[in-house]
Amino acid sequence: MNGAVTRTRALARSGRLYPAVILHGATEEARRAAALEIARTLLCERETPAERPCLECRHCRRIAWPGDGEERFHPDFLLLVRDLKTSTSAEATRDWLRAAQVASFEARGQVFVVAAAETLSAEAGDALLKAIEEPGLGNPRHFLLLAPSRLDLAPTLRSRSLAVFLGPAEAPDPDRIARLAEEIGAGVDRLAAGGGALFLLDLAGRLAAEGDWSDPRAEGGWTLAASAVRAAALAPERPPEARRRLLALAEALLVAAPWRLRGISAERILEGLVSRHLAPLAARPIDTPRRSR
Ligand SMILES: [Zn+2]
């Protein structure tokens, strides 16, 4: 199972899951499968949390997407699915949220799933936000918001949710990652051997040249850069300090996408992150590099 889903399931088992979770990235099928797994974990009736979801109890068995074989229905598993290729309207959202004003029927809590959260109109998003913030009636309520990217959701919703990235829609080509990782490794070695700021700019430039940055909300370029930096870190010949700094850079790259929405170019973000994390590896101290304007 996807590592992100495993970690989220662990939070659900221990009762520490955020009330609102954004499941984003990967494919629509993967997002739906992750939502089912988490909903079953939250509502399964097994006493021992580690055994949830059991997939056998009266709750687990009835939690399903409509159209998945026989019609199954659970009154505490509430789905908001878009009918047409239009935005999910405020009216439909409010109707659907009415169930949040009553206690759960059978299970220990309720799970609300928005199947295509990227289609929520601004007003629908506000209605949802209000429901997330309202205290429940004693039984836990969970909201799972599914979208291709977390950046498809309003900032107010994002700030109140745990974003779980399920992986890129298409896995980056392993040959491309390996080639880029080798270039990064060579660049880091040159830096440690006495190279200066220009080597940092060169490294950032290589990462920038590989990614597709046309859509500011797309995560693909960041995933590719992070995968390559991680592979460079884990190369057996890499010294421990370089490995540590490269792994930190890979982590930072995975959460860099929102900067694009503030109008900062991918090149500038990459230069900033590469400098911050890798400048200490240089043989002699260097200032943060600046491009001539
Ligand atoms: Zn169960």
Residues whose N, C-alpha, C, O or C-beta is under 5 A from the ligand:
A	BS01	ZN	C44 E45 R46 P53 C54 L55 E56 C57 C60
